[in-house]
Structure formats: structure tokens, C-alpha cells
Amino acid sequence: MSFEAGFGNENFGSLVSVSLDAILQIVVEEVPVFINLSTPSKVVNKVPKEKGIKRSMEALMSNPENQKLIKK
């Protein structure tokens, strides 16, 4: 699956590609439109899980508009 996502304070657009088995769910306006119940067949990312989550969260939170998505 490929989609365009905005990153950073200026919402810089970038094309993101993700294998379908790596998507857990897709939510549109707080309504789940896709839930994946399958088990991933293999791990292709060699970044340790903790480091990958931290980098993903930093990228997500760099856009102030995304901060309202995270409930603390």
C-alpha cells in the first residue's frame, strides 16, 4: 500500500509504502475501516523494534497537527 503523508512543521509531503501484512488497522475520522487479523509472514525491517517505534513517534509528533491524535 502506498500513500502520501505529511511530515515536520511544514507538513512536507512524502510517499510512504508499507506491505499490507504490516498494517494493523486503518482509521478514518475515528472509525476503523480496515482491521488486519493476519500474522506477518516475515520481518523485513532490521531496526530494533524499540528504536523503530521511537523514530516513528518522533516523525509523527514533529507535526503539531498530529499531536491531537495521541491521547495522553
CHARMM internal coordinates of N, CA and C (Angstrom, degrees):
IC EDIT
DIST 1 N 1 CA 1.4428
DIST 1 CA 1 C 1.5192
ANGL 1 N 1 CA 1 C 106.94
DIST 1 C 2 N 1.3066
ANGL 1 CA 1 C 2 N 117.09
DIHE 1 N 1 CA 1 C 2 N 136.30
DIST 2 N 2 CA 1.4581
ANGL 1 C 2 N 2 CA 122.28
DIHE 1 CA 1 C 2 N 2 CA 177.28
DIST 2 CA 2 C 1.5238
ANGL 2 N 2 CA 2 C 109.09
DIHE 1 C 2 N 2 CA 2 C -124.92
DIST 2 C 3 N 1.3302
ANGL 2 CA 2 C 3 N 116.12
DIHE 2 N 2 CA 2 C 3 N 143.59
DIST 3 N 3 CA 1.4582
ANGL 2 C 3 N 3 CA 121.24
DIHE 2 CA 2 C 3 N 3 CA 178.65
DIST 3 CA 3 C 1.5144
ANGL 3 N 3 CA 3 C 108.61
DIHE 2 C 3 N 3 CA 3 C -155.91
DIST 3 C 4 N 1.3235
ANGL 3 CA 3 C 4 N 116.00
DIHE 3 N 3 CA 3 C 4 N 163.15
DIST 4 N 4 CA 1.4513
ANGL 3 C 4 N 4 CA 120.54
DIHE 3 CA 3 C 4 N 4 CA 177.42
DIST 4 CA 4 C 1.5230
ANGL 4 N 4 CA 4 C 108.59
DIHE 3 C 4 N 4 CA 4 C -97.36
DIST 4 C 5 N 1.3289
ANGL 4 CA 4 C 5 N 115.67
DIHE 4 N 4 CA 4 C 5 N 134.39
DIST 5 N 5 CA 1.4606
ANGL 4 C 5 N 5 CA 121.41
DIHE 4 CA 4 C 5 N 5 CA 179.56
DIST 5 CA 5 C 1.5186
ANGL 5 N 5 CA 5 C 109.07
DIHE 4 C 5 N 5 CA 5 C -128.04
DIST 5 C 6 N 1.3252
ANGL 5 CA 5 C 6 N 116.76
DIHE 5 N 5 CA 5 C 6 N 149.89
DIST 6 N 6 CA 1.4518
ANGL 5 C 6 N 6 CA 122.48
DIHE 5 CA 5 C 6 N 6 CA 177.92
DIST 6 CA 6 C 1.5146
ANGL 6 N 6 CA 6 C 110.59
DIHE 5 C 6 N 6 CA 6 C -98.56
DIST 6 C 7 N 1.3515
ANGL 6 CA 6 C 7 N 116.33
DIHE 6 N 6 CA 6 C 7 N 135.85
DIST 7 N 7 CA 1.4620
ANGL 6 C 7 N 7 CA 121.66
DIHE 6 CA 6 C 7 N 7 CA -178.51
DIST 7 CA 7 C 1.5211
ANGL 7 N 7 CA 7 C 109.89
DIHE 6 C 7 N 7 CA 7 C -129.78
DIST 7 C 8 N 1.3159
ANGL 7 CA 7 C 8 N 116.06
DIHE 7 N 7 CA 7 C 8 N 148.45
DIST 8 N 8 CA 1.4610
ANGL 7 C 8 N 8 CA 121.78
DIHE 7 CA 7 C 8 N 8 CA 174.81
DIST 8 CA 8 C 1.5096
ANGL 8 N 8 CA 8 C 113.13
DIHE 7 C 8 N 8 CA 8 C 81.47
DIST 8 C 9 N 1.3289
ANGL 8 CA 8 C 9 N 114.89
DIHE 8 N 8 CA 8 C 9 N 175.08
DIST 9 N 9 CA 1.4658
ANGL 8 C 9 N 9 CA 121.05
DIHE 8 CA 8 C 9 N 9 CA -178.69
DIST 9 CA 9 C 1.5225
ANGL 9 N 9 CA 9 C 112.57
DIHE 8 C 9 N 9 CA 9 C -62.64
DIST 9 C 10 N 1.3316
ANGL 9 CA 9 C 10 N 115.90
DIHE 9 N 9 CA 9 C 10 N -29.12
DIST 10 N 10 CA 1.4630
ANGL 9 C 10 N 10 CA 119.99
DIHE 9 CA 9 C 10 N 10 CA -178.63
DIST 10 CA 10 C 1.5251
ANGL 10 N 10 CA 10 C 112.33
DIHE 9 C 10 N 10 CA 10 C -94.99
DIST 10 C 11 N 1.3220
ANGL 10 CA 10 C 11 N 116.92
DIHE 10 N 10 CA 10 C 11 N 9.47
DIST 11 N 11 CA 1.4608
ANGL 10 C 11 N 11 CA 122.81
DIHE 10 CA 10 C 11 N 11 CA 177.57
DIST 11 CA 11 C 1.5232
ANGL 11 N 11 CA 11 C 111.56
DIHE 10 C 11 N 11 CA 11 C 54.46
DIST 11 C 12 N 1.3341
ANGL 11 CA 11 C 12 N 116.52
DIHE 11 N 11 CA 11 C 12 N 47.33
DIST 12 N 12 CA 1.4602
ANGL 11 C 12 N 12 CA 123.31
DIHE 11 CA 11 C 12 N 12 CA -179.39
DIST 12 CA 12 C 1.5260
ANGL 12 N 12 CA 12 C 109.62
DIHE 11 C 12 N 12 CA 12 C -62.03
DIST 12 C 13 N 1.3255
ANGL 12 CA 12 C 13 N 116.90
DIHE 12 N 12 CA 12 C 13 N 121.78
DIST 13 N 13 CA 1.4575
ANGL 12 C 13 N 13 CA 121.48
DIHE 12 CA 12 C 13 N 13 CA -177.39
DIST 13 CA 13 C 1.5163
ANGL 13 N 13 CA 13 C 112.79
DIHE 12 C 13 N 13 CA 13 C -78.62
DIST 13 C 14 N 1.3104
ANGL 13 CA 13 C 14 N 116.17
DIHE 13 N 13 CA 13 C 14 N 137.76
DIST 14 N 14 CA 1.4562
ANGL 13 C 14 N 14 CA 121.57
DIHE 13 CA 13 C 14 N 14 CA 179.00
DIST 14 CA 14 C 1.5244
ANGL 14 N 14 CA 14 C 108.97
DIHE 13 C 14 N 14 CA 14 C -145.91
DIST 14 C 15 N 1.3284
ANGL 14 CA 14 C 15 N 116.54
DIHE 14 N 14 CA 14 C 15 N 143.37
DIST 15 N 15 CA 1.4547
ANGL 14 C 15 N 15 CA 121.02
DIHE 14 CA 14 C 15 N 15 CA 177.77
DIST 15 CA 15 C 1.5289
ANGL 15 N 15 CA 15 C 109.28
DIHE 14 C 15 N 15 CA 15 C -80.50
DIST 15 C 16 N 1.3151
ANGL 15 CA 15 C 16 N 116.22
DIHE 15 N 15 CA 15 C 16 N 127.57
DIST 16 N 16 CA 1.4666
ANGL 15 C 16 N 16 CA 122.95
DIHE 15 CA 15 C 16 N 16 CA -178.91
DIST 16 CA 16 C 1.5217
ANGL 16 N 16 CA 16 C 107.94
DIHE 15 C 16 N 16 CA 16 C -116.28
DIST 16 C 17 N 1.3324
ANGL 16 CA 16 C 17 N 116.51
DIHE 16 N 16 CA 16 C 17 N 133.17
DIST 17 N 17 CA 1.4636
ANGL 16 C 17 N 17 CA 121.50
DIHE 16 CA 16 C 17 N 17 CA 176.75
DIST 17 CA 17 C 1.5238
ANGL 17 N 17 CA 17 C 109.33
DIHE 16 C 17 N 17 CA 17 C -119.78
DIST 17 C 18 N 1.3258
ANGL 17 CA 17 C 18 N 115.42
DIHE 17 N 17 CA 17 C 18 N 134.29
DIST 18 N 18 CA 1.4604
ANGL 17 C 18 N 18 CA 121.55
DIHE 17 CA 17 C 18 N 18 CA -178.22
DIST 18 CA 18 C 1.5247
ANGL 18 N 18 CA 18 C 107.88
DIHE 17 C 18 N 18 CA 18 C -138.80
DIST 18 C 19 N 1.3344
ANGL 18 CA 18 C 19 N 116.43
DIHE 18 N 18 CA 18 C 19 N 137.32
DIST 19 N 19 CA 1.4660
ANGL 18 C 19 N 19 CA 118.18
DIHE 18 CA 18 C 19 N 19 CA 175.93
DIST 19 CA 19 C 1.5301
ANGL 19 N 19 CA 19 C 108.83
DIHE 18 C 19 N 19 CA 19 C -70.04
DIST 19 C 20 N 1.3190
ANGL 19 CA 19 C 20 N 116.58
DIHE 19 N 19 CA 19 C 20 N 145.37
DIST 20 N 20 CA 1.4667
ANGL 19 C 20 N 20 CA 120.37
DIHE 19 CA 19 C 20 N 20 CA -175.60
DIST 20 CA 20 C 1.5198
ANGL 20 N 20 CA 20 C 112.91
DIHE 19 C 20 N 20 CA 20 C -60.68
DIST 20 C 21 N 1.3312
ANGL 20 CA 20 C 21 N 118.00
DIHE 20 N 20 CA 20 C 21 N -33.09
DIST 21 N 21 CA 1.4640
ANGL 20 C 21 N 21 CA 118.52
DIHE 20 CA 20 C 21 N 21 CA -179.00
DIST 21 CA 21 C 1.5307
ANGL 21 N 21 CA 21 C 112.20
DIHE 20 C 21 N 21 CA 21 C -73.09
DIST 21 C 22 N 1.3338
ANGL 21 CA 21 C 22 N 118.10
DIHE 21 N 21 CA 21 C 22 N -9.00
DIST 22 N 22 CA 1.4564
ANGL 21 C 22 N 22 CA 121.50
DIHE 21 CA 21 C 22 N 22 CA 178.13
DIST 22 CA 22 C 1.5305
ANGL 22 N 22 CA 22 C 112.02
DIHE 21 C 22 N 22 CA 22 C -91.76
DIST 22 C 23 N 1.3300
ANGL 22 CA 22 C 23 N 117.87
DIHE 22 N 22 CA 22 C 23 N -7.89
DIST 23 N 23 CA 1.4689
ANGL 22 C 23 N 23 CA 121.77
DIHE 22 CA 22 C 23 N 23 CA -179.26
DIST 23 CA 23 C 1.5225
ANGL 23 N 23 CA 23 C 108.78
DIHE 22 C 23 N 23 CA 23 C -89.78
DIST 23 C 24 N 1.3254
ANGL 23 CA 23 C 24 N 116.45
DIHE 23 N 23 CA 23 C 24 N 123.97
DIST 24 N 24 CA 1.4612
ANGL 23 C 24 N 24 CA 120.68
DIHE 23 CA 23 C 24 N 24 CA 178.56
DIST 24 CA 24 C 1.5167
ANGL 24 N 24 CA 24 C 111.23
DIHE 23 C 24 N 24 CA 24 C -86.73
DIST 24 C 25 N 1.3512
ANGL 24 CA 24 C 25 N 116.41
DIHE 24 N 24 CA 24 C 25 N -45.85
DIST 25 N 25 CA 1.4518
ANGL 24 C 25 N 25 CA 119.04
DIHE 24 CA 24 C 25 N 25 CA 176.71
DIST 25 CA 25 C 1.5145
ANGL 25 N 25 CA 25 C 109.93
DIHE 24 C 25 N 25 CA 25 C -158.98
DIST 25 C 26 N 1.3299
ANGL 25 CA 25 C 26 N 115.24
DIHE 25 N 25 CA 25 C 26 N 157.80
DIST 26 N 26 CA 1.4577
ANGL 25 C 26 N 26 CA 122.53
DIHE 25 CA 25 C 26 N 26 CA 174.93
DIST 26 CA 26 C 1.5204
ANGL 26 N 26 CA 26 C 106.22
DIHE 25 C 26 N 26 CA 26 C -123.34
DIST 26 C 27 N 1.3321
ANGL 26 CA 26 C 27 N 116.01
DIHE 26 N 26 CA 26 C 27 N 128.06
DIST 27 N 27 CA 1.4550
ANGL 26 C 27 N 27 CA 122.11
DIHE 26 CA 26 C 27 N 27 CA -178.06
DIST 27 CA 27 C 1.5262
ANGL 27 N 27 CA 27 C 108.76
DIHE 26 C 27 N 27 CA 27 C -120.90
DIST 27 C 28 N 1.3308
ANGL 27 CA 27 C 28 N 117.19
DIHE 27 N 27 CA 27 C 28 N 130.29
DIST 28 N 28 CA 1.4577
ANGL 27 C 28 N 28 CA 122.51
DIHE 27 CA 27 C 28 N 28 CA 176.82
DIST 28 CA 28 C 1.5219
ANGL 28 N 28 CA 28 C 107.51
DIHE 27 C 28 N 28 CA 28 C -120.95
DIST 28 C 29 N 1.3343
ANGL 28 CA 28 C 29 N 115.80
DIHE 28 N 28 CA 28 C 29 N 120.24
DIST 29 N 29 CA 1.4665
ANGL 28 C 29 N 29 CA 121.74
DIHE 28 CA 28 C 29 N 29 CA -179.25
DIST 29 CA 29 C 1.5285
ANGL 29 N 29 CA 29 C 111.50
DIHE 28 C 29 N 29 CA 29 C 50.27
DIST 29 C 30 N 1.3161
ANGL 29 CA 29 C 30 N 116.15
DIHE 29 N 29 CA 29 C 30 N 48.87
DIST 30 N 30 CA 1.4639
ANGL 29 C 30 N 30 CA 125.16
DIHE 29 CA 29 C 30 N 30 CA 177.14
DIST 30 CA 30 C 1.5268
ANGL 30 N 30 CA 30 C 114.16
DIHE 29 C 30 N 30 CA 30 C 67.30
DIST 30 C 31 N 1.3401
ANGL 30 CA 30 C 31 N 117.90
DIHE 30 N 30 CA 30 C 31 N 13.52
DIST 31 N 31 CA 1.4627
ANGL 30 C 31 N 31 CA 121.73
DIHE 30 CA 30 C 31 N 31 CA 178.25
DIST 31 CA 31 C 1.5315
ANGL 31 N 31 CA 31 C 108.54
DIHE 30 C 31 N 31 CA 31 C -116.63
DIST 31 C 32 N 1.3386
ANGL 31 CA 31 C 32 N 117.74
DIHE 31 N 31 CA 31 C 32 N 120.25
DIST 32 N 32 CA 1.4710
ANGL 31 C 32 N 32 CA 119.32
DIHE 31 CA 31 C 32 N 32 CA 177.36
DIST 32 CA 32 C 1.5317
ANGL 32 N 32 CA 32 C 110.09
DIHE 31 C 32 N 32 CA 32 C -64.66
DIST 32 C 33 N 1.3281
ANGL 32 CA 32 C 33 N 116.68
DIHE 32 N 32 CA 32 C 33 N 125.55
DIST 33 N 33 CA 1.4640
ANGL 32 C 33 N 33 CA 120.78
DIHE 32 CA 32 C 33 N 33 CA 177.80
DIST 33 CA 33 C 1.5205
ANGL 33 N 33 CA 33 C 111.05
DIHE 32 C 33 N 33 CA 33 C -109.28
DIST 33 C 34 N 1.3375
ANGL 33 CA 33 C 34 N 117.11
DIHE 33 N 33 CA 33 C 34 N -11.49
DIST 34 N 34 CA 1.4659
ANGL 33 C 34 N 34 CA 121.57
DIHE 33 CA 33 C 34 N 34 CA 178.71
DIST 34 CA 34 C 1.5112
ANGL 34 N 34 CA 34 C 108.36
DIHE 33 C 34 N 34 CA 34 C -152.39
DIST 34 C 35 N 1.3272
ANGL 34 CA 34 C 35 N 116.66
DIHE 34 N 34 CA 34 C 35 N 130.61
DIST 35 N 35 CA 1.4617
ANGL 34 C 35 N 35 CA 122.22
DIHE 34 CA 34 C 35 N 35 CA 174.43
DIST 35 CA 35 C 1.5225
ANGL 35 N 35 CA 35 C 107.03
DIHE 34 C 35 N 35 CA 35 C -131.26
DIST 35 C 36 N 1.3256
ANGL 35 CA 35 C 36 N 116.23
DIHE 35 N 35 CA 35 C 36 N 123.96
DIST 36 N 36 CA 1.4583
ANGL 35 C 36 N 36 CA 121.96
DIHE 35 CA 35 C 36 N 36 CA -177.79
DIST 36 CA 36 C 1.5273
ANGL 36 N 36 CA 36 C 109.07
DIHE 35 C 36 N 36 CA 36 C -99.32
DIST 36 C 37 N 1.3050
ANGL 36 CA 36 C 37 N 116.48
DIHE 36 N 36 CA 36 C 37 N 115.94
DIST 37 N 37 CA 1.4645
ANGL 36 C 37 N 37 CA 121.44
DIHE 36 CA 36 C 37 N 37 CA -179.51
DIST 37 CA 37 C 1.5210
ANGL 37 N 37 CA 37 C 112.70
DIHE 36 C 37 N 37 CA 37 C -100.58
DIST 37 C 38 N 1.3427
ANGL 37 CA 37 C 38 N 117.03
DIHE 37 N 37 CA 37 C 38 N 4.36
DIST 38 N 38 CA 1.4585
ANGL 37 C 38 N 38 CA 120.53
DIHE 37 CA 37 C 38 N 38 CA -178.29
DIST 38 CA 38 C 1.5251
ANGL 38 N 38 CA 38 C 111.68
DIHE 37 C 38 N 38 CA 38 C -79.27
DIST 38 C 39 N 1.3124
ANGL 38 CA 38 C 39 N 115.75
DIHE 38 N 38 CA 38 C 39 N 167.81
DIST 39 N 39 CA 1.4534
ANGL 38 C 39 N 39 CA 123.04
DIHE 38 CA 38 C 39 N 39 CA 177.02
DIST 39 CA 39 C 1.5223
ANGL 39 N 39 CA 39 C 108.63
DIHE 38 C 39 N 39 CA 39 C -104.52
DIST 39 C 40 N 1.3440
ANGL 39 CA 39 C 40 N 117.94
DIHE 39 N 39 CA 39 C 40 N 129.18
DIST 40 N 40 CA 1.4708
ANGL 39 C 40 N 40 CA 119.13
DIHE 39 CA 39 C 40 N 40 CA 179.50
DIST 40 CA 40 C 1.5304
ANGL 40 N 40 CA 40 C 111.01
DIHE 39 C 40 N 40 CA 40 C -57.50
DIST 40 C 41 N 1.3417
ANGL 40 CA 40 C 41 N 115.90
DIHE 40 N 40 CA 40 C 41 N 138.78
DIST 41 N 41 CA 1.4606
ANGL 40 C 41 N 41 CA 119.89
DIHE 40 CA 40 C 41 N 41 CA -177.64
DIST 41 CA 41 C 1.5184
ANGL 41 N 41 CA 41 C 112.82
DIHE 40 C 41 N 41 CA 41 C -77.49
DIST 41 C 42 N 1.3296
ANGL 41 CA 41 C 42 N 117.86
DIHE 41 N 41 CA 41 C 42 N -31.71
DIST 42 N 42 CA 1.4569
ANGL 41 C 42 N 42 CA 120.81
DIHE 41 CA 41 C 42 N 42 CA 178.69
DIST 42 CA 42 C 1.5218
ANGL 42 N 42 CA 42 C 109.52
DIHE 41 C 42 N 42 CA 42 C -157.16
DIST 42 C 43 N 1.3094
ANGL 42 CA 42 C 43 N 115.72
DIHE 42 N 42 CA 42 C 43 N 160.60
DIST 43 N 43 CA 1.4568
ANGL 42 C 43 N 43 CA 121.55
DIHE 42 CA 42 C 43 N 43 CA 177.69
DIST 43 CA 43 C 1.5151
ANGL 43 N 43 CA 43 C 107.64
DIHE 42 C 43 N 43 CA 43 C -100.21
DIST 43 C 44 N 1.3365
ANGL 43 CA 43 C 44 N 117.92
DIHE 43 N 43 CA 43 C 44 N 121.36
DIST 44 N 44 CA 1.4556
ANGL 43 C 44 N 44 CA 121.05
DIHE 43 CA 43 C 44 N 44 CA -179.01
DIST 44 CA 44 C 1.5156
ANGL 44 N 44 CA 44 C 111.95
DIHE 43 C 44 N 44 CA 44 C -102.10
DIST 44 C 45 N 1.3140
ANGL 44 CA 44 C 45 N 117.68
DIHE 44 N 44 CA 44 C 45 N -18.40
DIST 45 N 45 CA 1.4552
ANGL 44 C 45 N 45 CA 121.35
DIHE 44 CA 44 C 45 N 45 CA -178.93
DIST 45 CA 45 C 1.5239
ANGL 45 N 45 CA 45 C 109.10
DIHE 44 C 45 N 45 CA 45 C -89.41
DIST 45 C 46 N 1.3358
ANGL 45 CA 45 C 46 N 117.07
DIHE 45 N 45 CA 45 C 46 N 125.72
DIST 46 N 46 CA 1.4587
ANGL 45 C 46 N 46 CA 120.51
DIHE 45 CA 45 C 46 N 46 CA -178.01
DIST 46 CA 46 C 1.5197
ANGL 46 N 46 CA 46 C 112.61
DIHE 45 C 46 N 46 CA 46 C -96.70
DIST 46 C 47 N 1.3385
ANGL 46 CA 46 C 47 N 117.19
DIHE 46 N 46 CA 46 C 47 N 6.43
DIST 47 N 47 CA 1.4570
ANGL 46 C 47 N 47 CA 121.35
DIHE 46 CA 46 C 47 N 47 CA 176.66
DIST 47 CA 47 C 1.5257
ANGL 47 N 47 CA 47 C 107.42
DIHE 46 C 47 N 47 CA 47 C -78.36
DIST 47 C 48 N 1.3442
ANGL 47 CA 47 C 48 N 117.65
DIHE 47 N 47 CA 47 C 48 N 132.79
DIST 48 N 48 CA 1.4730
ANGL 47 C 48 N 48 CA 118.62
DIHE 47 CA 47 C 48 N 48 CA 177.42
DIST 48 CA 48 C 1.5348
ANGL 48 N 48 CA 48 C 110.46
DIHE 47 C 48 N 48 CA 48 C -54.54
DIST 48 C 49 N 1.3227
ANGL 48 CA 48 C 49 N 115.78
DIHE 48 N 48 CA 48 C 49 N 141.79
DIST 49 N 49 CA 1.4638
ANGL 48 C 49 N 49 CA 121.18
DIHE 48 CA 48 C 49 N 49 CA -174.37
DIST 49 CA 49 C 1.5277
ANGL 49 N 49 CA 49 C 112.43
DIHE 48 C 49 N 49 CA 49 C -53.64
DIST 49 C 50 N 1.3230
ANGL 49 CA 49 C 50 N 118.27
DIHE 49 N 49 CA 49 C 50 N -45.58
DIST 50 N 50 CA 1.4632
ANGL 49 C 50 N 50 CA 121.52
DIHE 49 CA 49 C 50 N 50 CA -177.83
DIST 50 CA 50 C 1.5289
ANGL 50 N 50 CA 50 C 111.12
DIHE 49 C 50 N 50 CA 50 C -61.63
DIST 50 C 51 N 1.3296
ANGL 50 CA 50 C 51 N 117.00
DIHE 50 N 50 CA 50 C 51 N -42.42
DIST 51 N 51 CA 1.4606
ANGL 50 C 51 N 51 CA 121.19
DIHE 50 CA 50 C 51 N 51 CA -179.36
DIST 51 CA 51 C 1.5273
ANGL 51 N 51 CA 51 C 110.63
DIHE 50 C 51 N 51 CA 51 C -68.84
DIST 51 C 52 N 1.3282
ANGL 51 CA 51 C 52 N 116.99
DIHE 51 N 51 CA 51 C 52 N -40.00
DIST 52 N 52 CA 1.4577
ANGL 51 C 52 N 52 CA 121.15
DIHE 51 CA 51 C 52 N 52 CA 178.70
DIST 52 CA 52 C 1.5125
ANGL 52 N 52 CA 52 C 112.09
DIHE 51 C 52 N 52 CA 52 C -63.79
DIST 52 C 53 N 1.3387
ANGL 52 CA 52 C 53 N 116.80
DIHE 52 N 52 CA 52 C 53 N -41.58
DIST 53 N 53 CA 1.4620
ANGL 52 C 53 N 53 CA 120.82
DIHE 52 CA 52 C 53 N 53 CA 178.46
DIST 53 CA 53 C 1.5237
ANGL 53 N 53 CA 53 C 109.84
DIHE 52 C 53 N 53 CA 53 C -64.53
DIST 53 C 54 N 1.3276
ANGL 53 CA 53 C 54 N 117.69
DIHE 53 N 53 CA 53 C 54 N -42.16
DIST 54 N 54 CA 1.4581
ANGL 53 C 54 N 54 CA 120.84
DIHE 53 CA 53 C 54 N 54 CA -179.74
DIST 54 CA 54 C 1.5200
ANGL 54 N 54 CA 54 C 110.64
DIHE 53 C 54 N 54 CA 54 C -63.05
DIST 54 C 55 N 1.3420
ANGL 54 CA 54 C 55 N 117.57
DIHE 54 N 54 CA 54 C 55 N -44.45
DIST 55 N 55 CA 1.4697
ANGL 54 C 55 N 55 CA 121.23
DIHE 54 CA 54 C 55 N 55 CA 179.87
DIST 55 CA 55 C 1.5231
ANGL 55 N 55 CA 55 C 110.72
DIHE 54 C 55 N 55 CA 55 C -65.41
DIST 55 C 56 N 1.3137
ANGL 55 CA 55 C 56 N 117.84
DIHE 55 N 55 CA 55 C 56 N -40.37
DIST 56 N 56 CA 1.4627
ANGL 55 C 56 N 56 CA 121.16
DIHE 55 CA 55 C 56 N 56 CA 178.82
DIST 56 CA 56 C 1.5205
ANGL 56 N 56 CA 56 C 110.77
DIHE 55 C 56 N 56 CA 56 C -64.52
DIST 56 C 57 N 1.3138
ANGL 56 CA 56 C 57 N 116.61
DIHE 56 N 56 CA 56 C 57 N -43.45
DIST 57 N 57 CA 1.4654
ANGL 56 C 57 N 57 CA 120.46
DIHE 56 CA 56 C 57 N 57 CA -179.74
DIST 57 CA 57 C 1.5216
ANGL 57 N 57 CA 57 C 110.68
DIHE 56 C 57 N 57 CA 57 C -65.52
DIST 57 C 58 N 1.3376
ANGL 57 CA 57 C 58 N 118.05
DIHE 57 N 57 CA 57 C 58 N -39.96
DIST 58 N 58 CA 1.4639
ANGL 57 C 58 N 58 CA 120.74
DIHE 57 CA 57 C 58 N 58 CA 178.09
DIST 58 CA 58 C 1.5230
ANGL 58 N 58 CA 58 C 110.72
DIHE 57 C 58 N 58 CA 58 C -62.40
DIST 58 C 59 N 1.3267
ANGL 58 CA 58 C 59 N 117.38
DIHE 58 N 58 CA 58 C 59 N -41.55
DIST 59 N 59 CA 1.4631
ANGL 58 C 59 N 59 CA 120.84
DIHE 58 CA 58 C 59 N 59 CA 178.82
DIST 59 CA 59 C 1.5225
ANGL 59 N 59 CA 59 C 110.41
DIHE 58 C 59 N 59 CA 59 C -65.37
DIST 59 C 60 N 1.3285
ANGL 59 CA 59 C 60 N 116.91
DIHE 59 N 59 CA 59 C 60 N -43.12
DIST 60 N 60 CA 1.4579
ANGL 59 C 60 N 60 CA 121.00
DIHE 59 CA 59 C 60 N 60 CA 179.71
DIST 60 CA 60 C 1.5231
ANGL 60 N 60 CA 60 C 111.23
DIHE 59 C 60 N 60 CA 60 C -63.97
DIST 60 C 61 N 1.3153
ANGL 60 CA 60 C 61 N 116.94
DIHE 60 N 60 CA 60 C 61 N -45.39
DIST 61 N 61 CA 1.4626
ANGL 60 C 61 N 61 CA 120.71
DIHE 60 CA 60 C 61 N 61 CA -174.88
DIST 61 CA 61 C 1.5294
ANGL 61 N 61 CA 61 C 113.17
DIHE 60 C 61 N 61 CA 61 C -78.31
DIST 61 C 62 N 1.3372
ANGL 61 CA 61 C 62 N 118.72
DIHE 61 N 61 CA 61 C 62 N -9.16
DIST 62 N 62 CA 1.4570
ANGL 61 C 62 N 62 CA 120.13
DIHE 61 CA 61 C 62 N 62 CA 178.72
DIST 62 CA 62 C 1.5321
ANGL 62 N 62 CA 62 C 111.22
DIHE 61 C 62 N 62 CA 62 C -69.34
DIST 62 C 63 N 1.3229
ANGL 62 CA 62 C 63 N 117.26
DIHE 62 N 62 CA 62 C 63 N -16.56
DIST 63 N 63 CA 1.4546
ANGL 62 C 63 N 63 CA 121.75
DIHE 62 CA 62 C 63 N 63 CA 176.02
DIST 63 CA 63 C 1.5275
ANGL 63 N 63 CA 63 C 108.21
DIHE 62 C 63 N 63 CA 63 C -99.64
DIST 63 C 64 N 1.3500
ANGL 63 CA 63 C 64 N 118.08
DIHE 63 N 63 CA 63 C 64 N 115.98
DIST 64 N 64 CA 1.4661
ANGL 63 C 64 N 64 CA 120.41
DIHE 63 CA 63 C 64 N 64 CA -178.13
DIST 64 CA 64 C 1.5328
ANGL 64 N 64 CA 64 C 113.30
DIHE 63 C 64 N 64 CA 64 C -57.03
DIST 64 C 65 N 1.3260
ANGL 64 CA 64 C 65 N 117.27
DIHE 64 N 64 CA 64 C 65 N -28.76
DIST 65 N 65 CA 1.4670
ANGL 64 C 65 N 65 CA 120.21
DIHE 64 CA 64 C 65 N 65 CA 179.18
DIST 65 CA 65 C 1.5326
ANGL 65 N 65 CA 65 C 111.62
DIHE 64 C 65 N 65 CA 65 C -64.92
DIST 65 C 66 N 1.3344
ANGL 65 CA 65 C 66 N 117.12
DIHE 65 N 65 CA 65 C 66 N -28.08
DIST 66 N 66 CA 1.4642
ANGL 65 C 66 N 66 CA 120.92
DIHE 65 CA 65 C 66 N 66 CA -179.05
DIST 66 CA 66 C 1.5208
ANGL 66 N 66 CA 66 C 112.37
DIHE 65 C 66 N 66 CA 66 C -79.34
DIST 66 C 67 N 1.3099
ANGL 66 CA 66 C 67 N 117.64
DIHE 66 N 66 CA 66 C 67 N -19.78
DIST 67 N 67 CA 1.4647
ANGL 66 C 67 N 67 CA 120.66
DIHE 66 CA 66 C 67 N 67 CA -176.40
DIST 67 CA 67 C 1.5316
ANGL 67 N 67 CA 67 C 111.77
DIHE 66 C 67 N 67 CA 67 C -61.86
DIST 67 C 68 N 1.3171
ANGL 67 CA 67 C 68 N 117.80
DIHE 67 N 67 CA 67 C 68 N -28.61
DIST 68 N 68 CA 1.4702
ANGL 67 C 68 N 68 CA 119.99
DIHE 67 CA 67 C 68 N 68 CA -179.92
DIST 68 CA 68 C 1.5291
ANGL 68 N 68 CA 68 C 111.71
DIHE 67 C 68 N 68 CA 68 C -72.80
DIST 68 C 69 N 1.3461
ANGL 68 CA 68 C 69 N 117.53
DIHE 68 N 68 CA 68 C 69 N -13.11
DIST 69 N 69 CA 1.4590
ANGL 68 C 69 N 69 CA 121.20
DIHE 68 CA 68 C 69 N 69 CA 179.19
DIST 69 CA 69 C 1.5133
ANGL 69 N 69 CA 69 C 113.12
DIHE 68 C 69 N 69 CA 69 C -78.91
DIST 69 C 70 N 1.3329
ANGL 69 CA 69 C 70 N 116.33
DIHE 69 N 69 CA 69 C 70 N -21.30
DIST 70 N 70 CA 1.4519
ANGL 69 C 70 N 70 CA 121.51
DIHE 69 CA 69 C 70 N 70 CA -175.65
DIST 70 CA 70 C 1.5202
ANGL 70 N 70 CA 70 C 110.05
DIHE 69 C 70 N 70 CA 70 C -96.34
DIST 70 C 71 N 1.3147
ANGL 70 CA 70 C 71 N 116.73
DIHE 70 N 70 CA 70 C 71 N 121.09
DIST 71 N 71 CA 1.4654
ANGL 70 C 71 N 71 CA 121.24
DIHE 70 CA 70 C 71 N 71 CA 177.35
DIST 71 CA 71 C 1.5095
ANGL 71 N 71 CA 71 C 108.24
DIHE 70 C 71 N 71 CA 71 C -90.78
DIST 71 C 72 N 1.3064
ANGL 71 CA 71 C 72 N 116.61
DIHE 71 N 71 CA 71 C 72 N 128.66
DIST 72 N 72 CA 1.4762
ANGL 71 C 72 N 72 CA 121.31
DIHE 71 CA 71 C 72 N 72 CA -178.41
DIST 72 CA 72 C 1.5061
ANGL 72 N 72 CA 72 C 111.29
DIHE 71 C 72 N 72 CA 72 C -98.02
END
COOR INIT
IC SEED 1 N 1 CA 1 C
IC BUILD
